[in-house]
Amino acid sequence: MAHAYTPGLRVSSHATVRKLRRLPLKGEVAVSLGDAVTRDQVAARTELPGNVTSVNLVNKLGCTPAELANYMLVKEGEPVTAGAPIAETRPLIKWFKTVVDAPVTGTLESVSSVTGQVILREPPNPVEVLAFVDGQVVEVMEEEGVTIETEGAYIQGIFGVGGETWGKLRLLVDRPSDAVTADRIPGDCAGEILAGGSLIEHAAIEKARQAGAKGIIGGGIRDQDLRDLLGYDLGVAITGTEKIGLTLIVTEGFGSIAMAHKTFEILEGCAGSEASISGATQIRAGVMRPEIIVPAATGGSEHGEGGGADAGLSLGRQLRAIRAPYFGRIGRVSDLPAELRQVESGAQVRVLEVEFEDGEQAVVPRANVELIEE
Amino acid sequence: MSEINVVVATDCGSTTTKAILIEKQGDLYRQTYRGEAPTTVEAPFEDVTRGVLNSIQEVEELSGRRILDGERVITPASGDEGVDIYISTSSAGGGLQMMVAGVVQSMTGESAQRCALGAGAIVMDVLAANDKRLPHEKIERIRQLRPDMVLVSGGTDGGTVSHVVELAEFIAAADPKPRFGSTFELPVIFAGNADAAPEIEKTLGATTALTVTENIRPVLERENLGPARQVIHDLFLEHVMAQAPGYQKLIELTGAPIMPTPGAVGEIMQTIARRQGINVIGVDIGGATTDVFSVFDQLFNRTVSANLGMSYSISNVLAAAGIENVTRWVPFAIDEADLRDRIKNKMIRPTTIPQLLEELQIEHAIAREALRLAFVQHRELAVGLKGVQSERTLSDAFDQTATGESLIQMMQLDLLVGSGGVLSHAPSRNQAAALLIDAFQPEGVTRLAVDSIFMMPHLGVLSTVSEQAATDVFARDCLIYLGTCVAPVHAEKAGSACATYEVALPDGTHQGELKAGGLHQLPLATGETAGLTIRPVRGVDAGAGPGQELKIPVHGGVAGLIIDARGRPLQFAADAGARTDQIAAWTRALNLYGD
């Protein structure tokens, strides 16, 4: 197959970013085409059907399901109030009367003459989709959602946890190889997005969380620390809904890995600006990577969202090794042999030759590199 | 249909679409050429036929046969042009995802699960009247899931109506939405008590695309899974596939119904087991899921372990198995934190491959655990019917055999087939053999094989149009025989004598004493057969019964004859250092990774 390498993550200082903001169910779009929107503005809203509660009335009333209709005080489709009666028996002696109250407020959805079960539905839950980024509405999908476009810096991370949030971006270190340690977390970082160089240490995350930071970005994290942070071992990379107090994004991977120079430089250049970030990651079926968007008043030299690196492998292209023994190292393609080569594991695979930044030459399986956009 | 001489078949996987060409040569069908291309279900293409045509085009280029006329498959074959039929399977877009429901979890619930799994589905949840969840929890769960289809069973014919209707009421209240397409109605199959059908129709008929079919458990003593499975296949085509990008075009291209990939694999395994009169276990270990198939005494079972796999789900293997169970297979000491980071890095960059030997050994350790756990799950479901009444005499009261006994009898297993990248593309075939033996722990005499290029799905769907063609190709081109594993069952102390053996190999007769804990490899090439005699000591069973001599012909393969005297289940040294030495010894015995 032609594409045996991993297309790179998108990292750009000036990009046109389009964000689809879609409702989970059909509803109402709250903005119009061409509107300028802010990140915390409602773009669309809908109502999710309310929770359902079932009550087995025949057990409570001591009747058969077929008789149940005679005892109902409320008809299908009518409203019910928690604590108010919905059914009662009519014995000759009033003293033996059994009354059943509604456990919730809502509507009576159905009464079954087969099972004697009554279904009550609570009022719908309103859901709002916010704009997430400052920008302009460039597309409206009636009843479904909108697309917001913005110009600015755009960085895809490799993995994240936690949902969408925003705040002022603050750089914590001087070099991409500097770790994010607890002593580097400032006490006055409430509401901010903190960015560091390489490893984000567990103590640093804890301190940032306690100080009220909205997000933290770094090159890598140890799996052990992620497990401590989440409280469980993450099995499948589908994230974004964790409630851990902040959003975490790593740009390179697991372990202590320096952030790519270009990523670091962009973050450095955006320090002090407002950033929108999302930790949502989904590796399988419709790949989704975490992202950092820093809208700017000017710019816009690149277009489109995602993708990237589609020019393919060619001599001189910059790349990063993404697996041992060269994991994290950056270099340039120096040769692209066509024939399969045997690597140390014994496998016959397609390889490329790379010259790393320090001049070292190596042979690497094509599957184990990621292109870096320049 | 007129005679079939040339067939092109594709399997549309999540990432790759694989095409094979099958041609009749003399009296035999052979697989001659293959091609592959990236699957094009997702953006930017959103048309599965692009990948299909690309893969067929590769076959055209390699074979010199013109198969396509633009976007049309040329049929029938004439000279060097066209094919007699084009067939396909598909698991793209996450395959077929189903939710099933039954009244009693261990009875109709399990039958419904077996029915859906056998049809090739992933079962997202099993809803049952006695599943210990409160009504609102059940409804909430149904709402959260977005299945492609729901199968409702429950009640033997003439049995309970109210419990089945109650399940339907929960489903109606939840109003579940299908995964694909926001406009079409969710397909629901009712295969339960026939007496409940009118009420089910009343409850679900208006809001879902309801199909009523024969009861999957008409009486407790018998399962009737065929009709419901057929309905699942039909609805898969009509509803699920029809919603997926480009499938309408694909349906028009094919000359036989498109099957879900695992359904097709099940089909070929049943065909082979029936025609050869053997018991078979097959496993397909992928990046996200692991499927296990078994046919014992013609009874077919399939399970899918949705979160056990070698890339997307690799981290879940670690979580499910525990770090100790993974590291016990690694023949060197490794730091736990480092191992965890490596596994997570594979999860987030699933297409990378091991460059270092050490990394390959770690992946093989994880594969053993993924296969082992998937087989544990398979054993739990591949059981006899539960809830069956049996006559018991007074003497039986002391013999506590329950219904629901395992159908998997490892001593009766004839053939163990593996497929999936880690097995089919292992740098050495000995490695594939070792993974299968360590994970499944076959007992007695068992042949081992791998599906070289994952051709079983194609052959499964082919078997529905030409059983002869499918079995010819299966026997000659599909499998690479690894050899035979001979494993006497014992729990003897390491080093103690457990059997003597004698085997007439092409290079002369080998004989010797088997010591407990030993592992031996003898050369016996593909196509060769040797007479084996094993004389186990008292209490040790080589296949003829405890202490009984076994004389049997054994078949060769690329990994030869493997005599595994390590006992069952495998015993690991308690001490970490001794355990590393033990694994290193096993590794050397089969020459798994060179020097």
Interface residues (C-beta under 8 A of the other chain):
Chain A: M1 H3 T6 K26 P49 N51 V52 T53 S54 P65 E109 S110 S112 V114 T115 G116 Q117 I119 R121 I158 F159 R222 D223 Q224 L226 D233 L234 G235 V236 A237 G253 F254 G255 T281 I283 R284 A285 G286 I322 R323 A324 P325 F327 V343 E344 S345 G346 A347 Q348 V349 V364 P365 A367 N368 E370
Chain B: S14 T16 E36 A37 P38 E42 G93 G94 P135 H136 I139 E140 R143 V161 S162 H163 V165 E166 E169 F170 A172 A173 A174 D175 S182 E199 T203 A288 N307 Y312 S313 S315 N316 L318 A319 A320 A337 D338 R340 D341 R342 I343 K344 N345 M347 I348 R349 P350 T351 T352 I353 P354 Q355 L356 L357 E358 E359 L360 H425 P427 S428 Y593 G594
